[in-house]
């Protein structure tokens, strides 16, 4: 730790660590208490304790993972907003890249201000209101996007996959904040009445569900949709698209898995502190499937990419381990940990602390730590012969095509961008790879 950070900790929190030292007279508590006393009595300057406390917290949490942090009192309300379906903002989901500290767009809300402005998954937020974001606290960046409806926010964006020498690599964008209503489940394309067509165009026997995030009602929505689809005709296959899904409410993901399973472990929560004599992690909490499943015998393909994270990874891993679904696409993000927010009893503020991580039914961890390598077991890997990462051109064409299909159509389809009149399996190469699963089933 930097010398200044050590000094800050020593001066600002003597009472806390002295109390610890009273209980630990032979360990680090006693040693630290001595440092505290010497600096407190001998340092030549008087420093503002609140500022020092903030700096101390930054130093302490820097040694932890990038999802743990100290939350200032004024920012606590932002965490409450994150669990609401409607809020005033630009409609974008963010994460901090562990290696660089860059703020990366996980997914824009379809149809929201960011989406309309051309922001896409993988783009990097370089600055907000002319203040650089690299290395900044993620919650601070998110709070800057919140505001009154109609107010504007200036962003500088670095586009995903664009050469630094390309003029379009860096873009300055001004976005007006709007009330954002997030849809949890979407289909293949919008109909003139604003509803979704849940059957794939060109593959009318294949149902297609895109889940953007998990709410407490996601499983209820999916169960109702499946019931309606089965009433019309029995699907020959189901595609669950989790690309760009950064998570949401774990209850929704667990309940969704339960729909497709008859029994067995869905997921578990554990941590290194719970290791027993066998040196294996002990389960702190687990979820198991209940009797009764939908679409029994119907093959399922789950689409994932490097922005599939958290609860979405729990779902993909569960269905993969139970051989209930084939995973298609590219390796997921590797963020499957539990954060607990606790307000401080000794003063204003709270801490957000990673307290546990999720474990898939097979027993391996889903979470990627700062020291994890590519060969380690984290995230969700596609099944054999179903790994596919689209090229930049394929991705750009698909994004533009998908944006057009997500618009409400009046009368005839909008053909402003229709690459050769191609169907979903041709424009979306990852989906196309997934559909080979059902083609194989037909041949059998």
C-alpha positions as CSV (number, residue, x, y, z in Angstrom):
1,X,0.0,0.0,0.0
2,X,1.2,3.5,-0.8
3,X,2.9,5.3,2.2
4,X,0.2,8.1,2.2
5,X,-2.6,5.5,2.3
6,X,-1.0,3.8,5.3
7,X,-0.7,7.2,7.0
8,X,-4.3,8.0,6.3
9,X,-5.5,4.7,7.7
10,X,-3.4,5.2,10.8
11,X,-4.7,8.6,11.7
12,X,-8.3,8.3,10.8
13,X,-9.4,5.1,12.3
14,X,-7.4,4.8,15.5
15,X,-10.5,3.9,17.6
16,X,-11.5,1.1,15.3
17,X,-8.1,-0.5,15.1
18,X,-7.3,0.0,18.8
19,X,-10.5,-1.9,19.6
20,X,-9.3,-4.6,17.3
21,X,-5.9,-4.5,18.9
22,X,-7.5,-5.0,22.3
23,X,-8.7,-8.4,21.1
24,X,-5.6,-9.2,19.2
25,X,-2.6,-8.3,21.4
26,X,-0.2,-10.7,19.8
27,X,-1.1,-10.3,16.1
28,X,-1.3,-7.5,13.6
29,X,-3.7,-5.5,15.7
30,X,-1.1,-4.8,18.4
31,X,1.5,-3.9,15.7
32,X,-0.9,-1.6,13.9
33,X,-2.0,0.1,17.2
34,X,1.6,1.0,17.8
35,X,1.9,2.6,14.4
36,X,-1.3,4.5,15.0
37,X,-0.2,5.9,18.3
38,X,3.2,7.1,17.0
39,X,1.8,8.8,13.9
40,X,-1.1,10.3,15.8
41,X,1.3,11.9,18.4
42,X,4.2,12.7,16.1
43,X,3.0,13.7,12.6
44,X,3.7,17.4,12.0
45,X,0.5,18.4,10.2
46,X,-3.2,18.5,11.1
47,X,-5.3,16.8,8.4
48,X,-9.1,16.9,7.6
49,X,-10.3,13.6,9.0
50,X,-13.3,13.1,6.7
51,X,-11.1,13.5,3.6
52,X,-8.6,11.2,5.1
53,X,-11.3,8.6,5.8
54,X,-12.4,8.7,2.2
55,X,-8.9,8.2,1.0
56,X,-8.3,5.4,3.5
57,X,-11.3,3.6,2.3
58,X,-10.1,3.9,-1.3
59,X,-6.8,2.4,-0.2
60,X,-8.4,-0.5,1.7
61,X,-10.8,-1.5,-1.0
62,X,-8.2,-1.2,-3.7
63,X,-6.7,-4.4,-2.2
64,X,-10.0,-6.2,-2.6
65,X,-11.9,-7.1,-5.8
66,X,-13.3,-4.4,-8.1
67,X,-16.9,-5.0,-7.0
68,X,-16.3,-4.2,-3.3
69,X,-16.4,-0.5,-2.3
70,X,-17.1,2.1,0.3
71,X,-20.4,3.9,-0.4
72,X,-20.8,7.5,0.6
73,X,-24.2,8.4,2.2
74,X,-25.2,10.6,-0.8
75,X,-24.8,7.6,-3.2
76,X,-26.8,5.1,-1.3
77,X,-30.0,6.1,-3.1
78,X,-28.4,5.1,-6.4
79,X,-28.3,1.5,-5.3
80,X,-32.0,1.5,-4.5
81,X,-32.7,2.9,-8.0
82,X,-30.8,0.0,-9.6
83,X,-33.5,-2.4,-8.4
84,X,-36.3,-0.5,-10.0
85,X,-37.6,-1.1,-13.5
86,X,-38.1,2.6,-14.3
87,X,-35.7,5.4,-13.8
88,X,-34.4,8.5,-15.6
89,X,-31.1,7.9,-17.3
90,X,-29.6,7.0,-20.7
91,X,-30.4,3.3,-20.6
92,X,-27.0,1.6,-20.4
93,X,-25.5,-1.2,-18.3
94,X,-21.8,-0.8,-17.4
95,X,-19.0,-2.7,-15.8
96,X,-15.3,-2.0,-15.0
97,X,-12.7,-4.0,-16.8
98,X,-10.5,-5.6,-14.1
99,X,-7.2,-5.3,-16.1
100,X,-7.4,-1.7,-17.3
101,X,-10.1,-0.1,-15.1
102,X,-11.9,1.1,-18.2
103,X,-15.6,1.6,-18.0
104,X,-17.2,-0.8,-20.5
105,X,-20.7,-0.9,-21.9
106,X,-22.2,-4.4,-21.1
107,X,-25.4,-3.7,-22.9
108,X,-27.5,-0.7,-23.9
109,X,-31.2,-0.9,-23.2
110,X,-33.0,-1.7,-26.4
111,X,-34.7,1.4,-27.7
112,X,-33.3,3.6,-24.9
113,X,-31.4,6.9,-25.4
114,X,-28.0,5.2,-25.5
115,X,-29.2,2.6,-28.0
116,X,-30.6,5.4,-30.2
117,X,-27.4,7.3,-30.0
118,X,-25.5,4.3,-31.4
119,X,-23.8,3.1,-28.2
120,X,-23.2,-0.7,-28.3
121,X,-22.0,-3.6,-26.1
122,X,-18.2,-3.4,-25.8
123,X,-17.9,0.4,-26.3
124,X,-15.8,2.2,-23.7
125,X,-16.9,5.3,-21.8
126,X,-13.8,7.5,-22.1
127,X,-15.3,10.6,-20.3
128,X,-18.5,11.9,-18.8
129,X,-18.9,15.7,-18.8
130,X,-15.2,16.0,-19.9
131,X,-14.0,14.1,-16.8
132,X,-12.1,10.9,-17.7
133,X,-13.5,7.7,-16.4
134,X,-10.6,5.3,-16.5
135,X,-9.9,3.9,-13.0
136,X,-13.0,5.7,-11.6
137,X,-15.4,4.2,-9.2
138,X,-18.2,2.5,-11.3
139,X,-21.0,3.7,-9.0
140,X,-19.8,7.3,-9.5
141,X,-20.0,6.9,-13.3
142,X,-23.5,5.4,-13.1
143,X,-24.7,8.2,-10.8
144,X,-23.7,10.8,-13.4
145,X,-26.0,9.2,-15.9
146,X,-29.0,9.7,-13.5
147,X,-30.9,12.9,-13.6
148,X,-34.1,14.7,-14.4
149,X,-36.0,13.8,-17.5
150,X,-34.9,15.9,-20.5
151,X,-31.5,17.0,-19.0
152,X,-28.5,16.2,-21.1
153,X,-25.2,14.4,-20.5
154,X,-22.0,14.7,-22.7
155,X,-20.1,11.5,-23.3
156,X,-16.9,10.5,-25.1
157,X,-17.1,7.0,-26.4
158,X,-14.4,4.6,-27.8
159,X,-16.0,2.2,-30.2
160,X,-15.5,-1.5,-29.8
161,X,-13.4,-3.1,-32.5
162,X,-12.5,0.1,-34.3
163,X,-8.8,0.8,-35.1
164,X,-7.4,3.7,-33.0
165,X,-6.3,5.3,-36.3
166,X,-9.9,5.3,-37.5
167,X,-11.6,8.7,-37.0
168,X,-14.8,7.0,-35.9
169,X,-13.0,5.2,-33.0
170,X,-13.6,8.2,-30.7
171,X,-17.0,9.8,-30.7
172,X,-18.5,12.7,-28.7
173,X,-22.2,12.1,-28.0
174,X,-24.8,14.2,-26.2
175,X,-27.7,12.2,-24.8
176,X,-31.0,13.4,-23.2
177,X,-32.0,11.5,-20.1
178,X,-35.4,9.7,-20.3
179,X,-37.5,7.4,-18.2
180,X,-36.2,4.0,-18.9
181,X,-38.6,1.0,-18.7
182,X,-36.6,-2.2,-19.1
183,X,-38.2,-5.2,-20.8
184,X,-37.1,-8.5,-19.4
185,X,-38.0,-10.8,-22.2
186,X,-38.1,-10.1,-26.0
187,X,-38.8,-12.0,-29.1
188,X,-37.5,-12.2,-32.7
189,X,-39.1,-9.0,-34.0
190,X,-41.7,-6.4,-33.2
191,X,-45.2,-6.6,-34.7
192,X,-47.2,-3.6,-35.8
193,X,-49.2,-3.7,-32.5
194,X,-45.9,-3.5,-30.5
195,X,-46.0,-7.1,-29.4
196,X,-43.2,-9.6,-30.1
197,X,-43.2,-12.4,-32.5
198,X,-41.8,-15.3,-30.5
199,X,-41.2,-17.6,-33.5
200,X,-38.0,-17.3,-35.6
201,X,-38.6,-15.9,-39.1
202,X,-37.6,-18.6,-41.5
203,X,-37.7,-21.3,-38.8
204,X,-41.4,-21.1,-37.7
205,X,-41.1,-24.2,-35.4
206,X,-38.3,-22.6,-33.3
207,X,-39.2,-20.4,-30.4
208,X,-36.8,-17.5,-29.6
209,X,-36.6,-15.7,-26.3
210,X,-34.1,-12.9,-25.6
211,X,-33.7,-12.2,-21.9
212,X,-32.1,-8.8,-21.3
213,X,-32.0,-9.1,-17.5
214,X,-33.6,-11.1,-14.7
215,X,-36.3,-9.7,-12.6
216,X,-38.4,-11.5,-10.0
217,X,-41.1,-12.1,-12.6
218,X,-38.9,-13.3,-15.5
219,X,-39.7,-17.0,-14.9
220,X,-43.5,-16.1,-14.7
221,X,-43.2,-14.3,-18.0
222,X,-41.4,-17.1,-19.7
223,X,-43.7,-19.8,-18.3
224,X,-46.7,-17.9,-19.6
225,X,-45.1,-17.4,-23.0
226,X,-44.3,-21.1,-23.3
227,X,-47.8,-22.0,-22.4
228,X,-49.2,-19.8,-25.1
229,X,-46.7,-21.1,-27.7
230,X,-47.4,-24.7,-26.9
231,X,-51.1,-24.0,-27.2
232,X,-50.6,-22.8,-30.8
233,X,-48.1,-25.5,-31.8
234,X,-45.4,-27.6,-30.1
235,X,-42.0,-26.0,-30.6
236,X,-39.3,-28.2,-32.2
237,X,-36.7,-26.2,-30.4
238,X,-36.1,-23.2,-28.1
239,X,-33.4,-20.6,-28.3
240,X,-32.7,-18.6,-25.1
241,X,-30.5,-15.6,-26.0
242,X,-28.5,-14.4,-23.0
243,X,-25.9,-12.3,-25.0
244,X,-25.3,-9.0,-23.3
245,X,-27.3,-10.1,-20.2
246,X,-25.5,-8.7,-17.2
247,X,-27.6,-10.4,-14.6
248,X,-30.3,-9.0,-12.3
249,X,-32.3,-10.7,-9.5
250,X,-31.0,-14.2,-8.7
251,X,-34.4,-15.4,-7.7
252,X,-35.6,-14.9,-11.3
253,X,-32.7,-16.9,-12.7
254,X,-33.1,-19.7,-10.3
255,X,-36.8,-19.9,-10.9
256,X,-36.2,-19.9,-14.7
257,X,-33.9,-22.9,-14.4
258,X,-36.5,-24.7,-12.3
259,X,-38.9,-24.4,-15.2
260,X,-36.8,-26.7,-17.4
261,X,-35.6,-29.2,-14.7
262,X,-37.3,-32.1,-12.9
263,X,-34.8,-32.3,-10.0
264,X,-31.2,-31.7,-9.1
265,X,-29.0,-28.8,-7.9
266,X,-29.5,-25.5,-9.7
267,X,-26.7,-23.4,-8.0
268,X,-25.0,-22.9,-4.7
269,X,-23.2,-20.2,-2.8
270,X,-19.9,-20.7,-1.1
271,X,-16.6,-19.0,-0.1
272,X,-13.1,-19.8,1.0
273,X,-13.9,-19.2,4.6
274,X,-16.2,-22.2,4.7
275,X,-13.5,-24.8,3.8
276,X,-13.7,-27.9,6.0
277,X,-11.1,-30.4,7.0
278,X,-11.2,-31.8,3.5
279,X,-10.0,-28.4,2.3
280,X,-13.1,-28.2,0.0
281,X,-15.5,-25.3,0.1
282,X,-18.6,-26.0,2.0
283,X,-22.0,-24.8,0.7
284,X,-23.5,-21.9,2.5
285,X,-26.8,-21.9,0.5
286,X,-28.1,-24.0,-2.4
287,X,-31.1,-24.2,-4.6
288,X,-32.6,-27.4,-6.0
289,X,-35.2,-28.0,-8.7
290,X,-38.8,-28.9,-7.9
291,X,-40.8,-31.6,-9.7
292,X,-42.4,-30.6,-13.0
293,X,-40.7,-29.2,-16.1
294,X,-41.8,-27.4,-19.3
295,X,-40.9,-28.4,-22.9
296,X,-39.7,-31.8,-21.8
297,X,-37.6,-33.4,-24.5
298,X,-37.5,-30.2,-26.6
299,X,-33.8,-29.3,-27.4
300,X,-32.7,-25.9,-26.1
301,X,-29.8,-23.7,-27.2
302,X,-28.5,-20.9,-24.9
303,X,-26.6,-18.1,-26.6
304,X,-23.8,-16.4,-24.5
305,X,-21.0,-14.0,-25.2
306,X,-18.2,-12.2,-23.2
307,X,-20.8,-9.8,-21.8
308,X,-23.1,-12.5,-20.4
309,X,-22.6,-12.2,-16.6
310,X,-23.8,-12.9,-13.1
311,X,-27.3,-14.5,-12.9
312,X,-27.2,-15.1,-16.7
313,X,-24.1,-17.2,-16.1
314,X,-25.8,-19.1,-13.3
315,X,-28.7,-20.0,-15.7
316,X,-26.4,-21.0,-18.6
317,X,-24.1,-23.1,-16.3
318,X,-27.1,-24.9,-14.7
319,X,-28.7,-25.9,-18.0
320,X,-25.4,-26.9,-19.4
321,X,-24.4,-29.1,-16.4
322,X,-27.8,-30.9,-16.4
323,X,-27.4,-31.4,-20.2
324,X,-30.7,-29.6,-20.6
325,X,-29.2,-27.1,-23.1
326,X,-26.4,-26.6,-25.5
327,X,-24.3,-23.5,-24.9
328,X,-23.4,-21.5,-28.1
329,X,-21.2,-18.5,-28.6
330,X,-18.2,-17.3,-26.7
331,X,-17.0,-17.6,-23.1
332,X,-19.0,-15.6,-20.6
333,X,-17.7,-12.7,-18.5
334,X,-17.0,-14.6,-15.2
335,X,-18.8,-12.3,-12.7
336,X,-20.8,-14.6,-10.4
337,X,-20.3,-13.2,-6.9
338,X,-22.5,-12.0,-4.1
339,X,-22.2,-8.4,-2.9
340,X,-23.7,-7.4,0.5
341,X,-24.4,-3.8,1.3
342,X,-24.2,-2.9,5.0
343,X,-24.7,0.5,6.5
344,X,-22.2,1.6,9.1
345,X,-23.3,1.8,12.7
346,X,-20.5,4.1,13.8
347,X,-21.1,6.8,11.2
348,X,-22.6,7.7,7.8
349,X,-22.0,5.5,4.8
350,X,-22.0,1.9,3.9
351,X,-19.8,-0.8,2.4
352,X,-20.5,-3.0,-0.5
353,X,-18.5,-6.2,0.1
354,X,-18.1,-9.4,-1.9
355,X,-19.1,-12.0,0.6
356,X,-19.7,-15.1,-1.5
357,X,-19.4,-16.6,-5.0
358,X,-21.7,-18.8,-7.0
359,X,-20.9,-22.4,-7.8
360,X,-22.4,-24.3,-10.7
361,X,-24.0,-27.8,-10.2
362,X,-20.8,-29.5,-11.3
363,X,-19.0,-27.9,-8.3
364,X,-16.7,-25.5,-10.1
365,X,-16.7,-21.7,-9.6
366,X,-18.3,-19.3,-12.0
367,X,-16.5,-16.3,-10.7
368,X,-13.3,-14.8,-12.2
369,X,-10.9,-13.2,-9.8
370,X,-8.2,-10.6,-10.6
371,X,-5.6,-13.5,-10.6
372,X,-7.6,-15.9,-12.8
373,X,-6.0,-17.1,-16.0
374,X,-7.7,-18.2,-19.3
375,X,-7.1,-21.8,-18.4
376,X,-8.9,-21.5,-15.0
377,X,-12.4,-22.7,-14.5
378,X,-14.5,-19.5,-14.5
379,X,-17.5,-18.4,-16.5
380,X,-19.4,-20.6,-19.0
381,X,-17.7,-22.0,-22.0
382,X,-19.6,-23.0,-25.2
383,X,-20.1,-26.7,-25.8
384,X,-17.9,-28.6,-28.2
385,X,-18.4,-27.5,-31.8
386,X,-20.6,-24.6,-30.7
387,X,-18.0,-22.0,-29.9
388,X,-18.3,-19.0,-32.3
389,X,-17.1,-15.3,-32.1
390,X,-18.4,-13.1,-34.9
391,X,-16.1,-10.9,-36.9
392,X,-16.4,-7.1,-36.5
393,X,-18.3,-6.9,-39.9
394,X,-20.7,-9.7,-38.8
395,X,-21.3,-8.0,-35.5
396,X,-21.9,-4.6,-37.0
397,X,-24.3,-6.0,-39.6
398,X,-26.2,-8.0,-37.0
399,X,-26.5,-5.0,-34.6
400,X,-27.9,-2.8,-37.3
401,X,-30.3,-5.5,-38.4
402,X,-31.4,-6.3,-34.9
403,X,-32.0,-2.6,-34.1
404,X,-34.3,-2.4,-37.1
405,X,-36.2,-5.5,-36.1
406,X,-36.7,-4.2,-32.6
407,X,-38.6,-1.2,-33.8
408,X,-42.4,-1.2,-33.8
409,X,-43.4,-1.6,-37.4
410,X,-46.5,-0.1,-39.0
411,X,-47.6,-2.1,-42.0
412,X,-44.8,-3.5,-44.1
413,X,-41.4,-4.2,-42.5
414,X,-38.8,-1.5,-42.6
415,X,-36.2,-2.4,-45.3
416,X,-33.8,0.5,-44.7
417,X,-31.2,-2.1,-43.8
418,X,-31.9,-5.6,-45.1
419,X,-28.6,-7.3,-46.1
420,X,-29.8,-9.3,-49.1
421,X,-33.2,-10.1,-47.6
422,X,-31.5,-12.6,-45.3
423,X,-33.3,-14.5,-42.5
424,X,-32.2,-14.5,-38.8
425,X,-30.0,-17.6,-39.2
426,X,-28.0,-15.9,-41.9
427,X,-27.6,-12.4,-40.5
428,X,-26.9,-13.6,-36.9
429,X,-24.0,-16.1,-37.2
430,X,-24.1,-17.1,-33.6
431,X,-27.8,-17.9,-33.9
432,X,-27.1,-19.7,-37.1
433,X,-24.6,-21.9,-35.4
434,X,-27.2,-22.7,-32.7
435,X,-29.8,-23.7,-35.2
436,X,-27.6,-26.4,-36.5
437,X,-28.4,-28.2,-33.3
438,X,-32.1,-28.4,-34.4
439,X,-31.1,-29.2,-38.0
440,X,-29.3,-32.3,-36.6
441,X,-32.3,-33.2,-34.5
442,X,-34.4,-33.1,-37.7
443,X,-32.0,-35.5,-39.5
444,X,-32.4,-38.0,-36.7
